[in-house]
Amino acid sequence: MQAINLRYALDPSWPKQLPANASAFSAVAFDPVYQEIYVLQRNKLVDPVLVFDIAGNLARSWGGVGPTRLFENEHGLYVQNKGGNSIIWVTDSANCTVQAFDVFGQRLALLGSPGVCDHSIYPLHFGNVADVTSDGSNIYISDGDGGVNDRVVKLDSDLNVVWTVGLNTTGSRPGEFASPHSIAWNNGYLYVADRENNRTQIFTDKAAFVAELKGKSTGSCEPQTPWSVRVDRKNNLLFVIDSFFQPGPAAQGRLLVFDMQNFTCNIVSGIPIGFSTSEAHLMTYDEGSMSIYVAFIAGAPFVQRYVPISH
C-alpha cells in the first residue's frame, strides 16, 4: 500500500476581501453546485453568512445584523446538494436550532425551538448543536458542543427523526460521546469527531458502531483531539483537524488525511494550524481542486485556503 504524500501551501490571495469587523470565524463550507465558499462569522455588526467566489471575492452576505440577526451563536455550516439545488445548513449552538436556507438566505426549514435546549425527540429539540452532514437525502446532526446533549440524530428527507445515537449525558463507551463536535458522511459511513473523548467514531448509516480512530501517542498519525472531520468522497479520503495538544505552554494543531481504501494515514505538511495564537475550528474541502479551507474561531488568520502543490 502506497502512503499518501499530499503537500499543501497557503494561498495568500484568498480571500481577497473581508468585511470590516468580521471576526470569530466558526465554519466554512464549499458549494460544489455553484462553486462558492460559505463562511460563518460571529461579529454582530456583520452579516453572519459570507459567500465568496472561487477567486476569493465577496459575492454576497446574509443573516442580518443587530436585532434582525437569524442566529445567536453561529457554529456549524454545511452545503447539501439535493437534486442539483444547494441547501445551506447552519447550526446555532446557543439558540439550540438548526436552520436550512437557499443560497440567498431565504429560510427553508427551522429545526428545534429557539431558546429551548433539551433532550426531547418528539418534538425535536437540540442542545449545543454543532454540525450537519448529508448523504444527499437524509440529514445527520451532531448535537453536542458540550453542555446539554451528546448525541447524533438522523433525519429523513422529510426531516422526521429516524434514529439517535448517544446519551443525554457524557459517555465514553462505543456509541457514546463527549462533545461530538463535527460529523461527515462517506459511502454509507458516518465519521463523528468525538472531541472530548479524544477519538473519531465511525458508524454505519443505520447507527451501528464500526470502529474508532484514537491516537495512542502524540507522534502517531491518529487524531488526538479531533475538532473537524470532512471527506473527499471522490477519492475516499478523510480529513481531520486535530488539536494535538502537547505538554508545555505551546499547543499545536495539525491536519491528518486518511486513505480509507488503502488504510494509510499521513500528516499533511505545509498547513500551520497553530492553537497557541489562534484556533482552527471547522474546515471544508473542494474535491475538484483538492483545496482545503479552514475557519479560525479565535484570532488571525480568520479563514484561509490551502492548495495542493507538486511533490
TIZA-541327 format. One line per 5 residues: their letters; for each residue x, y, z of N, C-alpha, C. Coordinates in steps of 0.1 Angstrom, whole numbers, plus 5000, padded with zeros to 4 digits. Atoms other than C-alpha are relative to their C-alpha. Layout:
TIZA-541327
a = X,Y,Z,X,Y,Z,X,Y,Z | ...
***
This chain:
TIZA-541327
mqain = 5008,4988,5000,5000,5000,5000,5009,5012,5000 | 4992,4988,5001,5014,5033,4990,4995,5011,5009 | 5005,4990,4990,5013,5060,5017,4997,5013,4992 | 5004,4987,5006,4996,5093,5009,5011,5010,5003 | 4989,4990,4999,5021,5121,5002,4995,5013,4995
lryal = 5005,4987,5004,5000,5152,5000,5007,5012,5006 | 4994,4988,4994,5016,5186,5004,4992,5012,4996 | 5009,4988,5002,4998,5219,5007,5008,5013,5003 | 4994,4987,4998,5007,5256,5006,4989,5010,5002 | 5009,4990,4998,4989,5286,5018,4998,5008,4988
dpswp = 5002,4991,5011,4972,5307,4991,4997,5014,5006 | 5001,4987,4993,4978,5342,5004,4991,5010,4993 | 5009,4991,5007,4955,5357,4978,4985,4998,5003 | 5014,5004,4997,4924,5341,4993,4997,5002,5015 | 5010,4993,5008,4901,5357,5004,5006,5014,4996
kqlpa = 4995,4987,5005,4907,5390,4985,4995,5011,5009 | 5005,4990,4992,4885,5409,5009,4991,4994,5011 | 5008,5004,4989,4868,5405,5043,4993,5013,5005 | 5007,4988,4995,4841,5429,5057,5007,5005,5013 | 4995,4995,4988,4854,5452,5083,4992,4995,5012
nasaf = 5005,5004,4987,4848,5440,5119,4996,4985,5000 | 5003,5014,5000,4842,5404,5108,5010,4993,5008 | 4991,5007,4991,4857,5380,5134,4993,4988,5005 | 5004,5013,4994,4854,5347,5152,4993,4991,4989 | 5005,5008,5012,4850,5326,5120,4999,4985,5005
savaf = 5002,5014,4994,4834,5293,5132,5000,4989,4990 | 5001,5011,5010,4829,5274,5099,5001,5005,4986 | 4999,4997,5014,4834,5272,5062,4995,4988,4993 | 5006,5011,5007,4816,5251,5036,5001,5003,4985 | 4998,4999,5014,4822,5245,4999,4987,4996,4993
dpvyq = 5012,5004,5008,4792,5245,4974,5005,4995,4986 | 4995,5005,5013,4801,5222,4945,4991,5003,4988 | 5009,4997,5011,4770,5232,4925,5003,5013,4994 | 4997,4987,5005,4777,5269,4922,5014,5005,5002 | 4986,4997,4998,4814,5268,4931,5002,5012,5008
eiyvl = 4999,4989,4991,4811,5291,4960,5004,4995,5014 | 4996,5004,4987,4825,5291,4995,4992,5009,5011 | 5008,4994,4990,4803,5299,5025,5008,5001,5013 | 4992,4998,4987,4819,5313,5057,4991,5006,5010 | 5008,4996,4988,4803,5318,5091,5008,5008,5010
qrnkl = 4992,4992,4991,4814,5346,5114,4990,5005,5011 | 5009,4997,4988,4800,5358,5148,4999,5015,5004 | 5001,4986,4996,4806,5396,5149,4986,5005,4997 | 5014,4996,5002,4771,5411,5154,4998,5012,4991 | 5001,4989,5009,4779,5441,5133,5001,4997,4985
vdpvl = 4999,5005,5013,4783,5420,5102,4991,4988,4997 | 5008,5012,5003,4761,5395,5084,5008,4987,5004 | 4993,5012,4995,4769,5361,5098,5005,4991,4988 | 4997,5009,5011,4770,5343,5064,5006,5008,4989 | 4993,4993,5011,4796,5355,5039,5002,4990,4989
vfdia = 5000,5009,5011,4796,5340,5004,5011,5005,4990 | 4989,4996,5009,4828,5341,4983,5000,4991,4987 | 4997,5008,5012,4836,5330,4947,5013,4993,5002 | 4987,5008,5000,4865,5307,4939,5012,5009,5001 | 4989,4991,5000,4888,5337,4934,5002,5007,5014
gnlar = 4999,4993,4987,4881,5350,4969,4993,5013,5001 | 5008,4988,4999,4858,5379,4961,4987,4998,5007 | 5012,5001,4993,4829,5385,4984,4988,5003,4991 | 5011,4999,5010,4798,5378,4963,4987,5006,5007 | 5012,4995,4993,4771,5385,4989,5001,4995,5015
swggv = 5001,5004,4986,4762,5382,5026,4986,5000,5004 | 5014,5000,4995,4731,5375,5046,5000,4994,5014 | 5002,5005,4986,4717,5366,5080,4997,5011,5010 | 5005,4989,4991,4711,5400,5095,5010,5005,5010 | 4992,4994,4990,4728,5424,5119,4991,5005,5011
gptrl = 5008,4994,4989,4716,5436,5153,4988,4991,5003 | 5013,5008,4997,4680,5426,5162,4995,4992,4989 | 5006,5009,5011,4673,5411,5128,5009,4988,4997 | 4991,5011,5002,4701,5386,5131,4993,4987,5002 | 5008,5013,5000,4689,5350,5124,5006,4990,5010
feneh = 4993,5009,4991,4714,5334,5149,5005,5007,5012 | 4994,4995,4988,4726,5338,5184,5015,4997,5002 | 4986,5004,4999,4758,5318,5183,5003,4990,4988 | 4997,5008,5012,4768,5305,5148,5011,4990,5003 | 4990,5010,4997,4786,5272,5150,5004,4993,4987
glyvq = 4996,5009,5012,4785,5247,5120,4993,5005,4988 | 5004,4996,5013,4779,5251,5083,5002,4989,4991 | 4999,5011,5010,4771,5226,5056,4992,5003,4988 | 5008,4998,5012,4760,5228,5020,4996,4986,4994 | 5006,5013,5005,4737,5199,5009,4997,5002,4985
nkggn = 5004,5000,5014,4734,5192,4972,4989,4990,4998 | 5012,5008,5001,4699,5180,4968,4993,5002,4987 | 5006,4999,5013,4688,5173,4933,5005,5011,4991 | 4994,4989,5008,4711,5199,4918,4997,5014,5007 | 5002,4987,4993,4700,5226,4943,5008,4999,5013
siiwv = 4991,4998,4989,4722,5239,4971,4991,5004,5012 | 5007,4997,4987,4707,5239,5007,5011,5003,5010 | 4990,4996,4990,4727,5258,5033,4995,4997,5014 | 5004,5004,4986,4725,5243,5068,5009,5008,5010 | 4992,4993,4990,4736,5264,5098,4995,4996,5014
tdsan = 5003,5004,4987,4737,5252,5134,5003,5012,5010 | 4999,4989,4991,4732,5277,5163,5001,4993,5014 | 4997,5007,4987,4748,5263,5195,4994,5006,5012 | 5005,4993,4989,4734,5289,5218,4984,5000,5000 | 5015,5000,5002,4698,5291,5204,4994,4986,4998
ctvqa = 5004,5014,5000,4697,5253,5201,4991,4997,4988 | 5008,5002,5012,4684,5253,5165,5009,4996,4988 | 4993,5003,5013,4694,5240,5130,4990,5006,4990 | 5008,4993,5010,4682,5261,5101,5006,4997,4986 | 4996,5002,5014,4682,5255,5063,4996,5012,4992
fdvfg = 5002,4988,5008,4684,5282,5037,5003,4997,4985 | 4995,5001,5013,4686,5287,5000,5012,5009,4999 | 4987,4994,5002,4717,5303,4985,4999,5015,5003 | 5001,4986,4998,4703,5338,4990,4995,5004,5014 | 5003,4997,4986,4694,5334,5027,4985,4999,5003
qrlal = 5014,5002,4997,4657,5326,5024,4998,4987,5008 | 5001,5011,4992,4648,5302,5052,4991,4989,4995 | 5007,5011,5005,4636,5268,5041,4995,4991,5011 | 5004,5009,4989,4634,5249,5075,5006,5005,5013 | 4995,4997,4987,4638,5255,5112,4998,4988,5008
lgspg = 5000,5012,4991,4646,5225,5134,5003,5004,5014 | 4999,4996,4987,4642,5228,5171,4992,5012,5003 | 5008,4988,4996,4626,5256,5191,5010,5010,5005 | 4990,4990,4996,4646,5288,5195,5000,5002,5015 | 4999,4998,4985,4659,5291,5231,4996,4988,5008
vcdhs = 5003,5012,4992,4646,5256,5241,5011,4990,4998 | 4989,5009,5001,4676,5235,5248,4998,4988,5009 | 5001,5011,4992,4669,5200,5259,5001,4987,4992 | 4998,5014,5006,4668,5162,5251,4989,4995,4991 | 5012,5005,5006,4634,5159,5235,5002,4995,4986
iyplh = 5000,5005,5014,4629,5138,5203,4987,5004,4994 | 5013,4997,5005,4592,5144,5199,4993,5009,5010 | 4994,4994,5011,4591,5173,5195,5015,5001,5000 | 4986,5001,5000,4627,5175,5184,5006,5014,5005 | 4992,4988,4994,4649,5199,5205,5014,4996,5000
fgnva = 4986,5002,5001,4686,5203,5204,5006,5006,5013 | 4992,4994,4990,4713,5212,5229,5010,5010,4993 | 4989,4992,5007,4746,5229,5219,5003,4994,4987 | 4999,5008,5013,4741,5216,5184,5012,5005,4992 | 4987,4997,5005,4773,5215,5165,5001,5000,4984
dvtsd = 4996,5001,5014,4774,5203,5129,4990,4991,4992 | 5009,5007,5009,4755,5188,5099,5007,4993,4989 | 4995,5006,5012,4762,5164,5071,4988,4993,4993 | 5011,5006,5007,4740,5146,5045,5006,4989,4990 | 4996,5010,5011,4741,5115,5022,4993,5004,4987
gsniy = 5007,4995,5012,4722,5136,4996,4985,5001,5003 | 5015,5000,4996,4687,5128,5011,4998,5002,5015 | 5001,5000,4985,4690,5121,5048,5009,5010,5006 | 4992,4990,4993,4704,5146,5073,5005,4994,5013 | 4994,5004,4987,4728,5138,5102,5005,5012,5007
isdgd = 4997,4988,4992,4733,5162,5130,5008,4995,5013 | 4992,5003,4988,4760,5161,5157,4995,5011,5011 | 5007,4992,4991,4741,5175,5187,5008,5000,5013 | 4992,5000,4988,4768,5184,5213,5013,5007,4999 | 4988,4994,4999,4794,5210,5216,5003,5003,5015
ggvnd = 5000,4999,4986,4795,5204,5253,4986,5005,5005 | 5013,4995,4994,4765,5211,5276,4989,4990,5000 | 5013,5007,4999,4730,5197,5270,5000,4986,4995 | 5001,5014,5006,4733,5167,5247,5014,4995,4995 | 4989,5006,5006,4759,5143,5235,4995,4988,4991
rvvkl = 5006,5010,5008,4743,5125,5206,5001,5004,4985 | 5001,4998,5015,4739,5121,5168,4986,4997,4996 | 5014,5001,5004,4705,5125,5152,4999,4998,4985 | 5002,5001,5015,4694,5112,5117,4986,5003,4997 | 5013,4996,5005,4665,5128,5099,4999,4995,4985
dsdln = 5002,5004,5014,4649,5115,5067,4998,5013,4991 | 5001,4989,5009,4643,5137,5036,4988,5009,5003 | 5011,4991,4996,4610,5150,5052,5003,5005,5014 | 4995,4995,4988,4630,5159,5083,4993,4994,5013 | 5005,5008,4989,4615,5132,5105,5011,4993,5007
vvwtv = 4990,5008,4993,4636,5115,5132,5000,4986,4996 | 4999,5014,5003,4649,5081,5120,5006,4993,5012 | 4993,5006,4988,4673,5073,5149,5009,5010,5007 | 4990,4992,4992,4695,5088,5176,5010,4990,5005 | 4990,5008,4994,4728,5075,5189,5006,5009,5011
glntt = 4994,4993,4990,4743,5086,5222,4991,5003,5012 | 5008,4998,4988,4731,5097,5256,4998,5015,5002 | 5002,4986,4997,4719,5129,5271,5011,5005,5010 | 4989,4997,4991,4749,5128,5294,5013,4994,4993 | 4987,5004,5006,4786,5123,5286,5003,4985,5002
gsrpg = 4996,5014,4999,4798,5087,5279,5012,4998,4992 | 4988,5003,5008,4830,5071,5266,5000,4986,4994 | 5000,5014,5006,4819,5036,5255,4996,5002,4985 | 5004,4999,5014,4813,5029,5218,4985,5004,4999 | 5013,4994,5001,4783,5049,5207,4996,5010,5010
efasp = 5002,4989,4990,4786,5074,5235,5009,5011,4996 | 4992,4988,5005,4800,5109,5231,5003,5009,5012 | 4996,4988,4992,4817,5138,5249,5003,5011,4991 | 4998,4989,5010,4812,5168,5226,5002,4995,4986 | 4999,5004,5014,4805,5153,5192,5000,5013,4991
hsiaw = 4998,4986,5004,4819,5185,5176,4998,5001,4984 | 5001,4999,5015,4818,5176,5138,4996,4986,4995 | 5005,5012,5006,4803,5150,5115,5002,5000,4985 | 4998,5002,5015,4809,5137,5079,4994,4987,4996 | 5005,5012,5006,4793,5111,5057,5008,4996,4988
nngyl = 4993,5004,5012,4810,5090,5031,4997,4985,4997 | 5002,5013,5005,4799,5059,5012,4994,4990,5010 | 5007,5008,4991,4775,5046,5038,5005,5000,5015 | 4994,4999,4986,4796,5055,5069,5000,5015,5005 | 4999,4987,4993,4794,5084,5094,5013,5001,5008
yvadr = 4988,4997,4992,4825,5099,5110,4997,5011,5009 | 5004,4990,4990,4820,5118,5142,5012,5003,5008 | 4989,4995,4992,4847,5139,5159,4995,5001,5014 | 5004,5002,4986,4841,5128,5195,5011,5007,5008 | 4989,4992,4996,4863,5156,5207,5006,4997,5014
ennrt = 4995,5002,4986,4865,5153,5245,5003,4986,5004 | 4996,5014,4999,4868,5115,5242,5013,4998,4992 | 4987,5001,5007,4899,5122,5220,5000,4988,4990 | 5001,5011,5010,4887,5099,5192,4990,5005,4989 | 5009,4999,5011,4868,5098,5159,4992,4987,4999
qiftd = 5008,5012,5001,4839,5073,5159,4994,4998,4987 | 5005,5003,5013,4827,5055,5128,4988,4991,5002 | 5013,5007,5000,4791,5043,5123,4995,4997,4986 | 5008,5001,5013,4770,5029,5095,4989,5010,5000 | 5011,4990,5001,4742,5050,5082,4987,4994,5007
kaafv = 5011,5006,4992,4719,5026,5102,5003,5000,5015 | 4996,4998,4986,4736,5036,5135,5008,4990,5007 | 4992,5010,4994,4757,5006,5140,5015,5005,5002 | 4986,4996,4998,4791,5013,5156,5010,4990,4992 | 4991,5007,5008,4820,5002,5134,5014,5000,5006
aelkg = 4986,4999,4994,4853,5014,5149,5003,5014,5005 | 4996,4986,4996,4872,5044,5163,5014,5002,4996 | 4986,4995,5002,4903,5063,5154,5004,5007,5013 | 4996,4994,4988,4921,5071,5186,5015,4999,5002 | 4985,4999,4999,4957,5083,5189,5005,4994,5014
kstgs = 4994,5005,4988,4979,5065,5214,5012,5008,5005 | 4989,4991,4996,5007,5090,5215,5000,5012,4991 | 5000,4988,5007,5014,5125,5203,5007,4999,4986 | 4993,5001,5012,5036,5112,5175,4992,4991,4990 | 5006,5009,5009,5011,5088,5160,4991,5008,4990
cepqt = 5008,4994,5010,4992,5095,5128,4985,4997,5002 | 5013,5002,4996,4959,5093,5146,4995,5012,5007 | 5005,4988,4993,4936,5121,5159,5000,4999,5015 | 5000,5000,4985,4942,5130,5195,4987,5007,5005 | 5012,4992,4996,4915,5157,5200,4994,5006,4987
pwsvr = 5006,4995,5013,4895,5160,5167,4990,5011,5001 | 5009,4989,5000,4877,5192,5160,4991,5000,4988 | 5008,5000,5013,4866,5188,5124,5003,4988,4992 | 4998,5012,5009,4861,5158,5101,4992,5004,4987 | 5005,4997,5013,4855,5162,5064,5005,4989,4990
vdrkn = 4996,5011,5009,4856,5137,5034,5002,5005,4986 | 4999,4999,5015,4867,5136,4998,4994,4987,4995 | 5007,5012,5004,4841,5112,4985,5005,4994,4987 | 4995,5005,5013,4856,5110,4951,5012,4991,5002 | 4988,5007,4998,4890,5098,4963,5000,4992,5013
nllfv = 5001,5008,4988,4877,5082,4996,5010,5003,5010 | 4991,4995,4991,4898,5104,5018,4992,5006,5012 | 5006,4994,4988,4890,5115,5054,5010,5010,5005 | 4992,4990,4995,4904,5148,5067,4996,5003,5015 | 5003,4997,4986,4906,5155,5105,5009,5012,5004
idsff = 4992,4990,4993,4917,5187,5122,5002,4996,5014 | 4997,5006,4987,4934,5176,5154,5008,5011,5008 | 4994,4989,4992,4943,5200,5182,5014,4995,5005 | 4986,5005,4997,4973,5177,5191,5007,5007,5011 | 4994,4993,4988,4980,5192,5225,5012,4992,5005
qpgpa = 4988,5005,4995,5015,5186,5237,5003,5005,5014 | 4996,4994,4987,5030,5190,5272,5007,5013,4998 | 4993,4988,5001,5042,5225,5278,4990,5012,4997 | 5009,4989,5002,5028,5260,5272,4994,5002,4986 | 5004,4998,5014,5025,5259,5234,4992,4988,4995
aqgrl = 5009,5011,5006,4996,5239,5219,5002,5001,4985 | 4998,5000,5014,4999,5228,5183,4988,4993,4994 | 5010,5007,5007,4974,5217,5157,5006,4994,4987 | 4995,5007,5013,4977,5195,5126,4988,4995,4992 | 5011,5006,5009,4957,5181,5097,5005,4986,4996
lvfdm = 4997,5014,5004,4956,5144,5092,4991,4996,4988 | 5008,5005,5011,4944,5127,5060,5001,4985,5000 | 5001,5014,5000,4933,5091,5059,4995,4995,4986 | 5004,5007,5012,4932,5069,5027,4991,4988,5005 | 5009,5010,4994,4901,5048,5036,4999,4988,4992
qnftc = 5000,5012,5009,4906,5024,5007,5013,4992,5003 | 4987,5007,4998,4943,5016,5014,5004,4999,5015 | 4998,5000,4986,4941,5021,5052,5014,5006,5004 | 4988,4993,4996,4970,5045,5053,4997,5014,5005 | 5002,4987,4994,4974,5079,5070,5013,5008,4998
nivsg = 4989,4991,5000,4996,5109,5067,4997,5013,5006 | 5002,4986,4994,5001,5142,5085,5003,5009,4989 | 4998,4991,5012,4996,5168,5058,5009,5012,5004 | 4990,4990,4997,5026,5191,5058,4996,5013,4992 | 5002,4987,5007,5025,5228,5048,4988,5007,5005
ipigf = 5011,4993,4994,4995,5237,5069,5002,5003,5014 | 4996,4997,4986,5005,5256,5100,4988,5003,5008 | 5012,4998,4992,4973,5251,5121,5005,5001,5014 | 4995,4998,4987,4985,5266,5153,4989,5003,5010 | 5011,4997,4990,4964,5266,5185,5005,5009,5011
stsea = 4995,4991,4990,4987,5288,5206,4996,5014,4998 | 5004,4986,5003,4978,5320,5188,4986,5001,4994 | 5013,5000,5006,4946,5310,5170,4994,4986,5001 | 5006,5013,4998,4922,5281,5169,4993,4996,4988 | 5007,5006,5012,4913,5261,5138,4988,4993,5005
hlmty = 5012,5005,4994,4877,5252,5143,4994,4990,4991 | 5006,5009,5010,4859,5237,5112,5006,5003,4987 | 4994,4998,5013,4871,5231,5077,4990,4995,4989 | 5007,5005,5011,4858,5222,5042,5010,4996,4989 | 4991,5006,5010,4872,5205,5011,4993,5001,4987
degsm = 5005,4999,5014,4868,5211,4974,5006,4988,4992 | 4995,5012,5006,4871,5177,4956,5006,5003,4986 | 4995,4997,5013,4876,5194,4922,5015,5005,5000 | 4986,4994,5000,4907,5215,4930,5008,4993,5011 | 4993,5006,4988,4916,5194,4962,5004,5011,5010
siyva = 4996,4990,4990,4918,5227,4981,4993,4998,5013 | 5005,5001,4987,4913,5229,5018,4997,5014,5005 | 5003,4987,4994,4896,5258,5036,4998,4998,5015 | 5001,5002,4985,4899,5263,5074,4995,5013,5006 | 5005,4988,4993,4879,5287,5096,5007,5000,5014
fiaga = 4994,4999,4987,4897,5300,5127,4991,5008,5009 | 5010,4994,4991,4874,5308,5156,5006,5011,5009 | 4994,4991,4991,4899,5328,5177,5013,5006,4993 | 4988,4993,5005,4924,5354,5164,5002,4998,4985 | 4996,5002,5014,4940,5356,5129,5005,4986,4998
pfvqr = 5002,4994,5013,4942,5343,5102,4985,5000,4995 | 5014,5000,5004,4903,5341,5102,4996,4988,4992 | 5004,5011,5009,4897,5319,5072,5011,5000,4989 | 4990,5001,5010,4923,5305,5048,4998,4988,4991 | 5000,5011,5010,4927,5284,5017,5014,4994,4998
yvpis = 4988,5007,5003,4954,5258,5012,4999,4992,4988 | 5001,5006,5013,4962,5244,4978,5010,4989,4999 | 4990,5010,5001,4980,5212,4968,5011,5005,4991 | 4988,4997,5008,5015,5215,4954,5007,4987,4996 | 4994,5012,5006,5036,5191,4934,5010,4995,5010
h = 4991,5006,4990,5058,5167,4954,5015,5004,4996
***
